[in-house]
Amino acid sequence: MPVLVVNVDHVATLRQARMGIEPEPVTAAYMAEMAGATGIIVHLREDRRHIQDRDVELIKQTCNTRLHLEMAATKEMQGIALDINPEMVCLVPEKRQELTTEGGLNCIGREQELTDYLAPIHEQGIRSSLFIDADPKQIEAAHKTGAEFIEIHTGHYADAKKNDERNVELEKILKGIALAQDIGLKVNLGHGLNYRNILNFKDVPGIKEYSIGHAIMARAMYVGLDRAVRDMAELVRTFAD
């Protein structure tokens, strides 16, 4: 059965808007777990625009499920991952001026570099994932790095304004899922998924995790975090395994 992993970055975004102490992403992580999340995701960015180092440390100490650390493939982040020891790291691209992650990591031509980068992480028993677009060449390159998982970037699908465009992006993702599974990769999905567009994956077998943050936090503004997470978790429970 696929599971829901909740990203709490946007709780930290609101806190950092006033450089204060609330809302607390550590509390949000705990509440998300109580409401049915099977894991917590945080993205520790180079510029620390939302999640801070102390957030990662405290969530790791208090997490009752598992912690996934999203990060750029830098030496600094590698050291933090080895120190924090999350259950999984997910390598993502990172640009200073972007509002949110705009696309997948480029793995083509970087297979050996990423293999070497992940080696000490794997040696410590930390699982790895690469956040990539549903491009066959990227999927094949990701497989060569030794990563156990890929997270297919669903943002282009989620952002499509017209049905025809959305269907084209959906088909790319479905083909990407099938290819990844055929060559032995485990598949997660994430970015821009919400309570409506996630339904197109309801009958797609083999997806391990759905990584969702913004839609849950936006809904929580109206119904509360507990209800928002429970609603999404219940949706995911009805999906194919």
C-alpha positions as CSV (number, residue, x, y, z in Angstrom):
1,M,0.0,0.0,0.0
2,P,1.4,3.5,-0.8
3,V,1.8,5.9,2.0
4,L,1.7,9.6,2.7
5,V,4.8,11.5,3.6
6,V,4.1,15.1,4.7
7,N,6.4,18.0,4.0
8,V,6.4,20.7,6.8
9,D,8.5,23.3,5.0
10,H,5.6,25.7,4.6
11,V,5.1,25.9,8.4
12,A,8.7,27.1,8.6
13,T,8.1,29.5,5.8
14,L,5.3,31.2,7.8
15,R,7.5,31.4,10.9
16,Q,10.4,32.9,9.0
17,A,8.2,35.5,7.5
18,R,8.5,37.3,10.8
19,M,11.7,35.6,12.0
20,G,9.8,34.5,15.0
21,I,9.2,31.3,16.9
22,E,5.8,30.3,15.6
23,P,4.3,28.3,14.0
24,E,6.6,25.5,15.0
25,P,7.4,22.9,12.3
26,V,8.4,20.4,15.0
27,T,4.9,20.5,16.4
28,A,3.4,20.3,12.9
29,A,5.5,17.2,12.2
30,Y,4.2,15.5,15.4
31,M,0.6,16.4,14.5
32,A,1.0,15.1,11.0
33,E,2.2,11.8,12.3
34,M,-0.7,11.5,14.7
35,A,-3.1,12.2,11.9
36,G,-1.7,9.4,9.7
37,A,1.5,10.5,8.0
38,T,4.0,7.7,7.6
39,G,6.9,10.0,7.3
40,I,8.0,13.7,7.6
41,I,9.9,15.6,4.9
42,V,12.0,18.7,5.4
43,H,14.1,20.5,2.8
44,L,17.1,22.2,4.3
45,R,18.1,24.7,1.7
46,E,21.5,26.3,1.4
47,D,20.0,29.8,2.0
48,R,17.9,28.5,5.0
49,R,14.9,30.4,3.8
50,H,12.5,28.1,5.7
51,I,13.7,25.0,7.5
52,Q,16.6,25.6,9.9
53,D,19.2,23.3,11.1
54,R,17.6,23.1,14.6
55,D,14.3,22.0,12.9
56,V,16.0,19.1,11.3
57,E,17.7,18.1,14.5
58,L,14.6,18.3,16.6
59,I,12.4,16.5,14.2
60,K,14.9,13.7,13.9
61,Q,14.9,13.4,17.8
62,T,11.1,13.5,18.1
63,C,10.0,11.8,14.9
64,N,8.0,8.6,15.5
65,T,7.9,7.5,11.9
66,R,10.7,8.4,9.6
67,L,12.5,11.6,8.5
68,H,13.3,12.3,4.9
69,L,15.8,15.0,4.3
70,E,15.6,16.9,1.0
71,M,18.9,18.6,0.1
72,A,21.2,19.7,-2.7
73,A,24.2,17.5,-3.5
74,T,26.7,19.7,-1.7
75,K,29.5,18.8,0.7
76,E,27.8,20.8,3.5
77,M,24.6,18.9,3.1
78,Q,26.3,15.6,2.9
79,G,28.0,16.3,6.2
80,I,24.6,17.3,7.8
81,A,22.9,14.1,6.5
82,L,25.7,11.9,7.9
83,D,25.4,13.7,11.3
84,I,21.6,13.8,11.5
85,N,21.2,10.2,10.1
86,P,17.7,10.5,8.5
87,E,16.0,7.4,7.2
88,M,16.3,8.8,3.6
89,V,17.9,11.7,1.8
90,C,16.4,13.0,-1.5
91,L,18.7,14.9,-3.7
92,V,17.0,17.9,-5.3
93,P,18.2,20.8,-7.6
94,E,18.4,24.1,-5.9
95,K,18.5,27.6,-7.4
96,R,18.8,30.8,-5.3
97,Q,16.0,32.8,-7.0
98,E,13.3,30.0,-7.3
99,L,10.2,30.2,-5.2
100,T,10.0,26.5,-5.1
101,T,11.8,23.6,-6.8
102,E,11.2,24.2,-10.5
103,G,12.2,20.8,-12.0
104,G,14.0,17.6,-11.5
105,L,17.7,17.0,-10.8
106,N,19.9,16.5,-13.9
107,C,21.6,13.1,-13.5
108,I,22.7,12.7,-17.1
109,G,26.5,12.8,-17.3
110,R,26.7,13.0,-13.5
111,E,26.3,9.3,-12.8
112,Q,29.7,8.8,-11.3
113,E,29.7,12.1,-9.4
114,L,26.3,11.2,-7.8
115,T,27.5,7.6,-7.1
116,D,30.5,8.9,-5.3
117,Y,28.4,11.5,-3.4
118,L,25.9,8.9,-2.2
119,A,28.5,6.3,-1.3
120,P,29.1,7.4,2.4
121,I,25.4,8.0,2.8
122,H,24.7,4.4,1.7
123,E,27.5,3.1,3.9
124,Q,25.8,4.6,6.9
125,G,22.6,2.8,6.0
126,I,20.7,5.8,4.8
127,R,18.4,5.2,1.9
128,S,18.6,7.6,-1.1
129,S,16.2,9.1,-3.6
130,L,16.7,11.4,-6.6
131,F,14.1,13.9,-7.5
132,I,13.9,13.8,-11.3
133,D,11.6,14.6,-14.2
134,A,9.8,11.7,-15.9
135,D,12.4,11.6,-18.7
136,P,13.6,8.1,-19.7
137,K,17.2,9.2,-19.9
138,Q,17.1,10.8,-16.5
139,I,15.5,7.7,-15.0
140,E,18.2,5.4,-16.6
141,A,21.0,7.8,-15.4
142,A,19.5,7.8,-11.9
143,H,19.5,4.0,-11.8
144,K,23.3,4.0,-12.4
145,T,24.0,6.0,-9.3
146,G,22.9,3.2,-6.9
147,A,20.0,5.2,-5.5
148,E,17.2,2.9,-4.3
149,F,14.4,5.3,-5.1
150,I,13.4,8.1,-7.5
151,E,10.8,10.7,-6.8
152,I,9.2,11.7,-10.0
153,H,8.6,15.4,-10.3
154,T,4.8,15.9,-10.8
155,G,5.0,19.7,-10.9
156,H,4.6,20.1,-14.6
157,Y,1.5,17.9,-14.5
158,A,0.1,19.8,-11.5
159,D,0.7,23.2,-13.0
160,A,-0.8,22.5,-16.5
161,K,-3.7,24.8,-17.2
162,K,-5.5,22.9,-19.9
163,N,-6.7,19.3,-19.9
164,D,-4.7,18.4,-23.0
165,E,-1.5,19.7,-21.5
166,R,-2.3,17.9,-18.2
167,N,-2.9,14.6,-20.0
168,V,0.4,14.9,-21.9
169,E,2.3,15.4,-18.6
170,L,0.3,12.6,-16.9
171,E,1.2,10.2,-19.7
172,K,4.9,11.1,-19.3
173,I,4.7,10.3,-15.6
174,L,2.9,7.0,-16.1
175,K,5.5,5.9,-18.6
176,G,8.3,7.0,-16.3
177,I,6.8,5.0,-13.4
178,A,6.7,1.9,-15.6
179,L,10.2,2.3,-16.8
180,A,11.6,2.9,-13.4
181,Q,9.9,-0.2,-12.0
182,D,11.1,-2.3,-14.9
183,I,14.8,-1.5,-14.2
184,G,14.5,-2.0,-10.5
185,L,13.9,1.5,-9.0
186,K,11.3,2.2,-6.3
187,V,9.1,5.1,-7.2
188,N,7.7,8.0,-5.1
189,L,5.7,11.0,-6.5
190,G,5.8,14.6,-5.4
191,H,5.4,18.3,-6.1
192,G,2.1,20.1,-6.6
193,L,-0.1,17.2,-5.8
194,N,-3.4,18.0,-4.2
195,Y,-6.7,16.5,-3.1
196,R,-8.0,16.5,-6.7
197,N,-5.1,15.9,-9.1
198,I,-3.7,13.0,-7.1
199,L,-6.8,11.0,-8.0
200,N,-5.4,10.3,-11.5
201,F,-2.8,8.0,-9.8
202,K,-5.5,6.0,-7.8
203,D,-5.2,2.9,-9.9
204,V,-1.5,3.1,-10.7
205,P,0.3,0.2,-9.0
206,G,3.8,0.2,-7.4
207,I,4.0,3.8,-6.1
208,K,5.6,3.7,-2.7
209,E,5.1,7.2,-1.3
210,Y,3.3,10.4,-2.1
211,S,5.2,13.5,-0.9
212,I,2.8,16.3,-0.2
213,G,3.2,19.6,1.6
214,H,1.7,22.8,0.2
215,A,-1.8,21.4,-0.5
216,I,-2.1,20.0,3.0
217,M,-0.9,23.2,4.7
218,A,-3.2,25.3,2.5
219,R,-6.2,23.1,3.5
220,A,-5.1,23.2,7.1
221,M,-5.7,27.0,7.1
222,Y,-9.5,26.2,6.8
223,V,-10.0,22.9,8.5
224,G,-7.0,22.4,10.8
225,L,-3.8,20.4,10.3
226,D,-5.2,17.2,11.8
227,R,-8.2,17.1,9.4
228,A,-6.1,18.1,6.4
229,V,-3.6,15.3,6.9
230,R,-6.3,12.7,7.8
231,D,-8.2,13.6,4.6
232,M,-5.1,13.1,2.4
233,A,-4.0,9.9,4.3
234,E,-7.5,8.4,3.8
235,L,-7.3,9.2,0.1
236,V,-3.9,7.5,-0.3
237,R,-5.1,4.4,1.6
238,T,-7.6,3.8,-1.2
239,F,-4.9,3.7,-3.9
240,A,-3.5,0.6,-5.6
241,D,-0.5,-1.0,-4.1
